[in-house]
Amino acid sequence: MIHENYQRNHVIIKGREKNLEKFLNQSYGNLKQHKLKYGENSNSEDALTWSCFDLLDHYSFRNRNSVLDEIMEDAFERKCNFKFNNKNYSNNQIVIFVGKKYTGLSNLGNDKEENTEVDASIELPDKLIFFEAKLYSSIKLADSKYPHDQIARKLRVGLDCKEVINKEFYFIFLDIAPANILLKFTNEKKSKVNALNKPTKKWKSAWWFNYYKYGKNNSLSPLRNCLCGIKYKSEKSVADNMGWLTWGDLFKDILRGMIST
């Protein structure tokens, strides 16, 4: 559905009108005001991302921490290795961004410089968390302009940007359904990478996520190959910090935070 204006399509906290306007009018690379173009479209993942994370950013400190803990629990199936409520962060040490641009340092200033706009991110004194949000679309694959697919690019920049120095990096893929459910919508064998050249396949986000997180033939070589030239602790540490979150779980966590006392 197309709404009569973009305000109807977003959750806007009083006093944040100018912030939303700035968010929608920002450009990225050759994409001029690409968010504003779809600002009235009810299928806009940017509208959902703004509405959820900007609202979360304005919860009370206690409620926000509780919601963030639930988000991490859901994304990592209760196996996240830290809790916001146990870290003694102060209020100004938890910073939430929607649509911030990050740049890798390894190739800074040359033709291979890597940067990416992150749908939502959280910066902490000791951690950096990226969220890649998809609704009805799938990830962009590597092409002549981008040598890495969207997931690999987020991992590379997240592990290599100035904001992650001396910090632990987490990557969370946010999509409409669990990865194993999305994979049921294809009859292609998961081992055939060339099947992913079909651009309309929603399931390819799940395929590539699993390809990097779980590897191939009991090896994390796909992750190692995609991170070539980037410094990181180990493939296992990167894979362990890759989580999958559904919009349904995010919505419930956000709503629970509204009634918490």
Secondary structure, DSSP 8 states (H G I E B T S, - for coil): -B-SSGGGGS---TT-HHHHHHHHH--BTTB-SHHHHTTTBTT-HHHHHHHHHHHHHTS-HHHHHHHHHHHHHHHTTT--S--GGGTT--GGG-EEEEEEEEEBSTTTTSTT--EEEEEEEEE-SSEEEEEEE-SS-------SS-SS-HHHHHHHHHTTBGGGTTSEEEEEEEESS-HHHHGGG--S-TT-GGGGG-TT-TTHHHHHHHHHHH-BTTB-HHHHHHTTT---S-HHHHHHTEEEEEHHHHHHHHHHHHH--
